Amino acid sequence: MNNTNDFYIYENYDNYDDENEIQEDEYHQYRDSTYEIISKVAYLIGIPKSVFVNPNHPPKIEVYDRIDKDKNARIIRHLCVIRNHIERGFKHINNKMKFEYTNRSILSMPEYIPPESIRQLNEDGVNFYKSSNTQLCQHVIEINRIICDRINNCKNLFPLWLNWQFIRNLFIMPNGLTETGTKSAADLFYDNLSLYPYKVYINWKPQEQGNILYNDKKFVSLLYEWNGSIFTDYSKVSDASTYIKGTIYDFVDDSEKVVIVVDCENSDPYKLSATLRNLDYTHTKKISSIILFDDVHTASAWRILEQFTNIPVEHVMTERVKENKSLVDMKLALRASKEHYTNNVDAFVIVSSDSDYWGLIESMPDAKFLVMVERENCGPDLKNALVNAGIFYCYIDDFYSGNADDVKHSAIFKAMYEYIDRKVSLNINDMFDEALQVTRAEMTTAERNQFIAKYIKTMQMKIDENGNLQLEFKK
């Protein structure tokens, strides 16, 4: 590199397409992927905004704009930006600091260190710069120290299903709090610059793997591979194809009134929630309602589905005449018939992997049907019958489920609150009255109030290794 601008990499990314090109077979392997994870990683490691704005690059500007509002994310991003610029131009910056008396501070080298990152860090209350006499490697060490201290503040940006430690490791320079460690990392980076994502520093073993930030499916698969593990839950990093979604939209558009009927016994609430959330509501407004046919044995998560969709939800709870015999299929068929013949519903989306509903489909030849099933629970006979009848079916497993954590967590919290209500009943006033009675201790009202405020209201919860909960008084 012959001039200083080689190191100023802020806007010089448009020529990286060739070196980050993905092979044709990889395209088919990674198609229908999402871009949420790689966009967040790209933001945090300091890839320039111009990459996000450019439609030819995978990172999405809407993700950039969203997490740029997060102070913790901004701090990590701009620390990484500065660290990367120092690593890229270390020799030139170091020479300037040593030999140019009037320009010894890295704060006064805008051709190497982007002043906007310095300014943003100052606004966010972070200062890695000590003095003009500080050696350049010590600036890197200080940046590494702050990143180590603060990177966990970005953990909540990523879903629980993604191993956070694998993500965290990308930001931690090995032995980066020593001069030896920073030099080794810089040598590795500089010698393999073209292999790093958009020539930006991360902690990894550089190798020829194309653009590792091509999409979520590729990146997460590689991330787990680098850490000696295997990632297989691809519904977390991919979405149903444009063809599948387009067919659903066409089905709705070509109908007058659409109802979704759900056999809760033979469907997964989280997968269905993910499916509904990944359909564009502008194309599904004609769906008048979702009718859930439920019984006491199905997942409690069905009770909160309406919190996560704009479509009105109706619950039909079915009692069992015999403990081992459900009436859900009969109730669903009767209600669907009523909706068709009485309420002028001309199209149904059936969500169930049960072949019992084939009789319902045959009994209403004037109605249109689209069927959503689960891949592992739907047998070949039903699928063949649907294909032969010209009825489109799709797998709810194929829809992006990486954003379904809030549904799952809401269901879990609801169940835990119900458990607590059943198991825990403690009134501190009754407890304290009984303690005074059995100990025959006397207290004035003032003493009583002070004791409660100091010792009882400050009770702490302790959970042992077996999950047993204990309440302890702070003494």
C-alpha positions as CSV (number, residue, x, y, z in Angstrom):
1,M,0.0,0.0,0.0
2,N,1.5,3.2,-1.1
3,N,-0.6,6.0,0.3
4,T,-2.4,6.7,3.6
5,N,-5.9,6.6,2.0
6,D,-5.4,2.8,1.6
7,F,-6.1,2.6,5.3
8,Y,-9.1,5.0,5.4
9,I,-11.7,2.3,4.7
10,Y,-14.8,4.2,5.6
11,E,-16.5,4.4,2.2
12,N,-14.4,2.1,0.0
13,Y,-16.4,-1.1,0.0
14,D,-18.1,-1.1,-3.4
15,N,-15.3,-3.1,-5.0
16,Y,-15.6,-6.0,-2.5
17,D,-18.3,-7.9,-4.4
18,D,-16.0,-10.1,-6.3
19,E,-13.9,-11.3,-3.4
20,N,-17.1,-11.9,-1.3
21,E,-18.9,-13.7,-4.1
22,I,-20.7,-16.9,-3.2
23,Q,-20.6,-20.0,-5.3
24,E,-23.8,-21.2,-7.1
25,D,-24.1,-24.3,-5.0
26,E,-23.8,-22.3,-1.9
27,Y,-26.6,-20.0,-3.1
28,H,-29.0,-23.0,-3.1
29,Q,-27.7,-24.2,0.2
30,Y,-28.2,-20.8,1.9
31,R,-31.3,-19.5,0.0
32,D,-34.3,-18.2,1.8
33,S,-32.1,-17.1,4.7
34,T,-32.7,-14.1,7.0
35,Y,-30.3,-11.2,7.6
36,E,-31.0,-10.2,11.1
37,I,-28.0,-11.8,12.8
38,I,-25.4,-10.8,10.2
39,S,-26.7,-7.2,10.2
40,K,-26.3,-6.9,13.9
41,V,-22.8,-8.5,13.8
42,A,-21.8,-6.2,10.9
43,Y,-23.0,-3.2,12.8
44,L,-21.1,-4.1,16.0
45,I,-17.8,-5.0,14.3
46,G,-17.8,-1.6,12.6
47,I,-18.6,-2.2,9.0
48,P,-19.4,1.2,7.4
49,K,-22.9,2.4,7.0
50,S,-22.4,2.6,3.2
51,V,-22.4,-1.2,3.1
52,F,-25.8,-1.3,4.8
53,V,-27.2,1.3,2.4
54,N,-25.9,-0.5,-0.7
55,P,-28.7,-2.9,-1.8
56,N,-26.0,-5.2,-3.3
57,H,-24.6,-6.0,0.2
58,P,-26.4,-8.3,2.6
59,P,-26.5,-6.2,5.8
60,K,-29.8,-4.4,6.1
61,I,-30.1,-0.7,6.8
62,E,-33.3,-1.1,8.8
63,V,-31.3,-3.2,11.3
64,Y,-28.6,-0.6,11.4
65,D,-31.0,2.2,12.1
66,R,-32.8,0.2,14.8
67,I,-29.8,-0.8,16.9
68,D,-27.9,2.5,16.3
69,K,-30.4,3.9,18.9
70,D,-28.9,1.5,21.5
71,K,-26.1,3.2,23.4
72,N,-24.4,0.0,24.3
73,A,-24.3,-1.1,20.7
74,R,-23.0,2.3,19.6
75,I,-20.1,2.1,22.0
76,I,-19.0,-1.3,20.8
77,R,-19.4,-0.3,17.2
78,H,-17.2,2.8,17.4
79,L,-14.6,1.1,19.6
80,C,-14.3,-1.6,16.9
81,V,-14.2,1.1,14.1
82,I,-11.3,2.8,15.8
83,R,-9.5,-0.5,16.6
84,N,-9.9,-1.6,13.0
85,H,-8.5,1.7,11.7
86,I,-5.5,1.5,14.0
87,E,-4.8,-2.1,13.0
88,R,-5.1,-1.2,9.3
89,G,-2.8,1.8,9.5
90,F,-0.6,0.9,12.5
91,K,2.8,1.5,10.8
92,H,1.8,4.9,9.3
93,I,0.1,6.1,12.5
94,N,2.9,5.0,14.7
95,N,5.5,6.8,12.5
96,K,3.4,10.0,12.7
97,M,3.2,9.8,16.5
98,K,7.0,9.3,16.7
99,F,8.4,11.7,14.2
100,E,5.9,14.5,13.6
101,Y,6.1,16.8,16.6
102,T,3.0,18.8,15.7
103,N,0.8,15.8,15.0
104,R,1.5,13.2,17.7
105,S,-2.1,12.6,18.9
106,I,-4.3,10.1,17.1
107,L,-7.1,12.5,17.8
108,S,-5.6,14.8,15.3
109,M,-5.3,12.2,12.5
110,P,-8.6,12.3,10.7
111,E,-7.1,10.6,7.7
112,Y,-6.5,7.5,9.8
113,I,-8.9,7.7,12.8
114,P,-12.5,8.7,11.9
115,P,-13.4,11.8,14.0
116,E,-17.1,10.9,14.0
117,S,-16.3,7.7,16.1
118,I,-14.3,9.7,18.5
119,R,-17.1,12.2,18.9
120,Q,-19.8,9.6,19.3
121,L,-17.8,7.8,22.0
122,N,-17.3,11.1,23.9
123,E,-21.1,11.7,23.7
124,D,-21.7,8.2,25.1
125,G,-19.3,8.8,27.9
126,V,-16.4,6.6,26.8
127,N,-12.8,7.7,26.5
128,F,-10.1,5.3,25.5
129,Y,-7.5,8.1,25.0
130,K,-5.1,8.8,27.8
131,S,-2.5,11.2,26.7
132,S,-0.4,12.2,23.7
133,N,2.6,10.3,25.1
134,T,0.7,7.0,25.1
135,Q,2.1,4.4,22.7
136,L,-0.2,3.3,19.9
137,C,-0.3,-0.3,21.1
138,Q,-1.5,1.0,24.5
139,H,-4.5,2.6,22.8
140,V,-5.3,-0.7,21.3
141,I,-5.0,-2.4,24.7
142,E,-7.3,0.1,26.3
143,I,-9.8,-0.3,23.6
144,N,-9.6,-4.1,24.0
145,R,-10.1,-3.7,27.8
146,I,-13.3,-1.5,27.3
147,I,-14.7,-4.0,24.7
148,C,-14.1,-6.9,27.1
149,D,-15.9,-4.9,29.9
150,R,-18.8,-3.8,27.7
151,I,-19.5,-6.5,25.1
152,N,-21.9,-8.4,27.4
153,N,-24.1,-5.3,27.4
154,C,-25.0,-6.2,23.8
155,K,-26.1,-9.8,24.7
156,N,-29.8,-8.8,24.7
157,L,-29.5,-7.8,21.0
158,F,-29.3,-11.5,20.1
159,P,-31.8,-14.3,20.7
160,L,-31.4,-16.9,23.4
161,W,-31.2,-19.7,20.9
162,L,-27.9,-18.3,19.6
163,N,-24.9,-19.2,21.7
164,W,-23.8,-15.8,23.0
165,Q,-20.3,-17.0,23.9
166,F,-19.6,-17.7,20.2
167,I,-20.7,-14.2,19.3
168,R,-18.7,-12.6,22.1
169,N,-15.5,-14.4,21.1
170,L,-15.5,-12.5,17.8
171,F,-14.9,-9.2,19.6
172,I,-12.2,-10.4,22.1
173,M,-8.7,-10.0,20.8
174,P,-6.6,-13.1,22.0
175,N,-4.2,-12.0,24.7
176,G,-5.3,-8.5,23.7
177,L,-4.4,-6.8,27.0
178,T,-0.7,-7.3,26.3
179,E,1.6,-5.8,23.6
180,T,2.5,-9.3,22.4
181,G,-1.1,-10.2,22.0
182,T,-2.0,-7.1,20.1
183,K,1.1,-7.5,17.8
184,S,0.2,-11.2,17.0
185,A,-3.4,-10.2,16.2
186,A,-2.3,-7.3,14.0
187,D,0.1,-9.5,12.1
188,L,-2.5,-12.2,11.5
189,F,-5.0,-9.6,10.4
190,Y,-2.7,-7.7,8.1
191,D,-1.3,-10.9,6.4
192,N,-4.8,-12.2,5.7
193,L,-6.7,-8.9,5.2
194,S,-8.7,-10.0,2.2
195,L,-10.2,-13.0,4.1
196,Y,-11.7,-10.8,6.9
197,P,-15.4,-9.8,6.4
198,Y,-15.2,-6.5,4.5
199,K,-11.6,-6.3,5.7
200,V,-12.8,-5.6,9.2
201,Y,-11.1,-7.2,12.3
202,I,-12.7,-10.0,14.1
203,N,-11.2,-12.7,16.3
204,W,-11.2,-15.8,14.1
205,K,-8.9,-18.1,12.2
206,P,-9.0,-16.5,8.7
207,Q,-9.8,-19.0,5.9
208,E,-11.3,-19.0,2.4
209,Q,-15.0,-19.2,3.1
210,G,-16.3,-16.4,0.9
211,N,-18.4,-13.7,2.6
212,I,-19.1,-15.1,6.0
213,L,-21.7,-12.4,6.5
214,Y,-23.6,-13.4,3.3
215,N,-26.7,-14.3,5.3
216,D,-27.8,-15.7,8.7
217,K,-27.9,-19.3,7.6
218,K,-24.3,-19.3,6.4
219,F,-22.9,-17.2,9.2
220,V,-24.5,-19.1,12.1
221,S,-23.5,-22.5,10.5
222,L,-19.9,-21.3,10.3
223,L,-20.0,-19.7,13.7
224,Y,-20.9,-23.0,15.3
225,E,-18.4,-24.9,13.2
226,W,-15.6,-22.6,14.3
227,N,-16.4,-23.4,17.9
228,G,-16.5,-27.2,17.4
229,S,-20.3,-27.4,17.3
230,I,-23.1,-28.0,14.8
231,F,-26.1,-25.8,14.1
232,T,-29.1,-27.5,12.7
233,D,-32.2,-25.5,13.6
234,Y,-32.4,-23.7,10.3
235,S,-35.9,-22.4,10.9
236,K,-34.2,-19.9,13.2
237,V,-32.2,-18.4,10.3
238,S,-34.4,-18.9,7.3
239,D,-37.9,-18.0,6.1
240,A,-40.4,-19.5,3.7
241,S,-39.6,-18.9,0.1
242,T,-41.1,-16.0,-1.9
243,Y,-43.0,-18.6,-3.9
244,I,-44.7,-20.0,-0.8
245,K,-45.6,-16.6,0.6
246,G,-46.8,-15.4,-2.8
247,T,-49.1,-18.4,-3.2
248,I,-50.6,-17.7,0.2
249,Y,-51.1,-14.0,-0.7
250,D,-52.7,-15.0,-4.0
251,F,-55.0,-17.5,-2.2
252,V,-56.2,-14.7,0.1
253,D,-56.5,-12.1,-2.7
254,D,-58.6,-14.4,-4.8
255,S,-61.1,-15.0,-2.0
256,E,-63.9,-13.0,-0.6
257,K,-63.7,-14.0,3.0
258,V,-61.0,-16.2,4.6
259,V,-60.9,-17.9,8.0
260,I,-58.0,-19.8,9.6
261,V,-59.1,-22.8,11.5
262,V,-56.5,-24.4,13.8
263,D,-56.5,-27.9,15.3
264,C,-54.5,-27.1,18.4
265,E,-53.9,-30.8,19.1
266,N,-52.0,-31.3,15.9
267,S,-50.2,-28.0,15.5
268,D,-47.4,-26.1,17.3
269,P,-48.4,-22.6,18.7
270,Y,-44.9,-21.2,18.3
271,K,-44.5,-22.3,14.7
272,L,-47.9,-20.9,13.8
273,S,-47.1,-17.7,15.5
274,A,-43.9,-17.4,13.5
275,T,-45.8,-18.2,10.3
276,L,-48.4,-15.4,11.0
277,R,-45.8,-12.9,11.9
278,N,-43.8,-13.5,8.8
279,L,-46.7,-12.9,6.5
280,D,-47.2,-9.3,5.3
281,Y,-50.4,-8.0,7.0
282,T,-51.2,-5.9,3.9
283,H,-51.8,-9.1,2.0
284,T,-53.7,-10.9,4.9
285,K,-56.2,-8.3,5.9
286,K,-59.0,-10.3,4.3
287,I,-58.5,-13.0,6.8
288,S,-61.4,-12.3,9.1
289,S,-60.5,-14.5,12.1
290,I,-58.4,-17.3,13.5
291,I,-60.5,-19.9,15.2
292,L,-58.6,-22.1,17.6
293,F,-60.1,-25.5,18.4
294,D,-58.6,-26.4,21.7
295,D,-59.0,-28.8,24.6
296,V,-57.5,-29.1,28.1
297,H,-54.6,-31.3,26.9
298,T,-53.1,-28.8,24.4
299,A,-50.3,-26.3,25.0
300,S,-51.3,-23.3,27.2
301,A,-49.4,-21.1,24.7
302,W,-52.5,-21.0,22.5
303,R,-54.1,-18.7,25.1
304,I,-51.8,-15.9,24.3
305,L,-51.7,-16.1,20.5
306,E,-53.9,-13.1,20.1
307,Q,-51.2,-10.9,21.6
308,F,-48.9,-11.6,18.7
309,T,-51.2,-11.2,15.6
310,N,-53.4,-8.4,14.2
311,I,-56.0,-11.0,13.2
312,P,-58.9,-11.5,15.6
313,V,-58.6,-14.8,17.5
314,E,-61.5,-16.9,18.8
315,H,-61.0,-19.8,21.2
316,V,-63.3,-22.8,21.0
317,M,-62.6,-25.0,24.1
318,T,-63.7,-28.6,23.6
319,E,-64.5,-30.9,26.5
320,R,-63.9,-34.7,26.3
321,V,-66.6,-37.2,26.7
322,K,-64.0,-39.9,27.2
323,E,-60.5,-39.0,28.5
324,N,-58.8,-40.7,25.6
325,K,-61.1,-39.3,22.9
326,S,-60.9,-35.8,21.6
327,L,-63.8,-34.0,19.9
328,V,-61.7,-31.3,18.4
329,D,-61.9,-32.6,14.8
330,M,-65.7,-32.9,14.9
331,K,-66.1,-29.4,16.4
332,L,-63.8,-27.9,13.8
333,A,-65.6,-29.6,10.9
334,L,-69.0,-28.4,12.2
335,R,-67.8,-24.9,12.7
336,A,-66.2,-24.7,9.3
337,S,-69.4,-25.8,7.7
338,K,-71.3,-23.2,9.6
339,E,-68.8,-20.5,8.5
340,H,-69.2,-21.5,4.9
341,Y,-72.9,-22.0,4.6
342,T,-74.1,-19.3,7.1
343,N,-71.4,-16.7,7.3
344,N,-70.3,-16.7,3.6
345,V,-66.8,-17.8,4.2
346,D,-65.5,-19.0,0.8
347,A,-61.9,-19.9,1.7
348,F,-60.3,-21.7,4.6
349,V,-56.7,-22.1,5.8
350,I,-56.6,-25.4,7.8
351,V,-53.7,-25.6,10.2
352,S,-53.3,-29.3,11.1
353,S,-51.2,-32.3,10.2
354,D,-54.2,-34.6,10.8
355,S,-55.6,-36.4,7.7
356,D,-59.1,-36.6,9.4
357,Y,-59.9,-33.2,7.8
358,W,-59.8,-34.6,4.3
359,G,-63.5,-35.5,4.8
360,L,-64.2,-31.9,5.6
361,I,-62.5,-30.7,2.4
362,E,-64.4,-33.2,0.3
363,S,-67.7,-32.2,1.8
364,M,-67.5,-28.5,0.8
365,P,-66.6,-28.6,-3.0
366,D,-67.5,-24.9,-3.4
367,A,-65.0,-23.7,-0.7
368,K,-61.3,-23.2,-1.3
369,F,-58.7,-24.7,1.0
370,L,-55.1,-24.1,1.8
371,V,-53.4,-26.4,4.3
372,M,-50.6,-25.7,6.7
373,V,-48.9,-28.7,8.2
374,E,-45.8,-29.7,10.2
375,R,-43.1,-31.5,8.2
376,E,-42.5,-34.4,10.6
377,N,-46.2,-34.9,11.6
378,C,-47.8,-35.0,8.2
379,G,-48.0,-38.3,6.5
380,P,-47.5,-38.9,2.7
381,D,-51.1,-40.0,2.2
382,L,-52.5,-36.6,3.1
383,K,-49.9,-34.8,1.1
384,N,-50.6,-36.9,-2.0
385,A,-54.3,-36.4,-1.6
386,L,-53.8,-32.6,-1.4
387,V,-51.6,-32.6,-4.5
388,N,-54.0,-34.8,-6.5
389,A,-56.9,-32.4,-5.6
390,G,-54.9,-29.4,-6.6
391,I,-54.8,-28.0,-3.0
392,F,-51.7,-26.1,-2.0
393,Y,-50.0,-27.0,1.3
394,C,-47.0,-25.6,3.0
395,Y,-44.9,-26.4,6.1
396,I,-45.2,-24.0,9.0
397,D,-41.7,-25.3,10.0
398,D,-40.3,-23.3,7.0
399,F,-41.2,-19.9,8.3
400,Y,-38.6,-17.9,10.2
401,S,-38.9,-18.8,13.9
402,G,-36.0,-16.7,15.1
403,N,-38.3,-13.9,16.3
404,A,-40.7,-16.3,18.2
405,D,-38.8,-16.0,21.5
406,D,-41.2,-13.4,22.8
407,V,-44.2,-15.8,22.3
408,K,-42.4,-18.6,24.0
409,H,-41.2,-16.4,26.9
410,S,-44.7,-14.9,27.4
411,A,-46.2,-18.4,27.5
412,I,-43.5,-19.6,30.0
413,F,-44.0,-16.5,32.2
414,K,-47.7,-16.9,32.2
415,A,-47.4,-20.6,33.3
416,M,-44.9,-19.7,36.0
417,Y,-47.1,-16.9,37.4
418,E,-50.0,-19.5,37.5
419,Y,-47.7,-21.9,39.3
420,I,-46.6,-19.3,41.8
421,D,-50.2,-18.4,42.5
422,R,-51.0,-22.1,43.2
423,K,-47.9,-22.8,45.3
424,V,-46.9,-19.6,47.1
425,S,-49.2,-17.9,49.5
426,L,-47.3,-15.7,52.1
427,N,-48.5,-12.6,53.9
428,I,-45.7,-10.9,55.8
429,N,-48.0,-9.3,58.3
430,D,-49.6,-12.7,59.3
431,M,-46.1,-14.2,59.4
432,F,-44.8,-11.4,61.7
433,D,-47.9,-11.5,64.0
434,E,-47.4,-15.3,64.4
435,A,-43.7,-14.8,65.2
436,L,-44.5,-12.2,67.8
437,Q,-47.0,-14.5,69.3
438,V,-44.9,-17.6,69.6
439,T,-41.9,-15.7,70.9
440,R,-44.0,-13.5,73.2
441,A,-41.9,-10.5,72.1
442,E,-43.5,-7.1,72.5
443,M,-43.1,-4.2,70.1
444,T,-44.6,-0.8,69.8
445,T,-46.2,0.1,66.5
446,A,-43.1,2.2,65.6
447,E,-40.7,-0.7,66.4
448,R,-42.9,-3.1,64.4
449,N,-42.9,-0.9,61.3
450,Q,-39.2,-0.3,61.5
451,F,-38.5,-4.0,61.9
452,I,-40.7,-4.9,58.9
453,A,-39.0,-2.2,56.8
454,K,-35.5,-3.2,57.8
455,Y,-35.6,-7.0,57.8
456,I,-38.8,-8.4,56.2
457,K,-39.2,-6.1,53.2
458,T,-35.5,-6.7,52.4
459,M,-35.9,-10.5,52.2
460,Q,-33.8,-12.0,49.5
461,M,-34.5,-15.0,47.3
462,K,-31.9,-17.8,47.1
463,I,-32.1,-20.7,44.7
464,D,-29.9,-23.8,45.4
465,E,-28.3,-26.0,42.8
466,N,-31.3,-28.3,42.7
467,G,-33.7,-25.4,41.9
468,N,-35.2,-25.2,45.4
469,L,-36.2,-21.7,46.4
470,Q,-35.5,-20.2,49.9
471,L,-36.3,-16.8,51.4
472,E,-33.6,-15.3,53.6
473,F,-33.8,-12.3,55.9
474,K,-31.1,-9.7,55.5
475,K,-29.5,-9.3,59.0
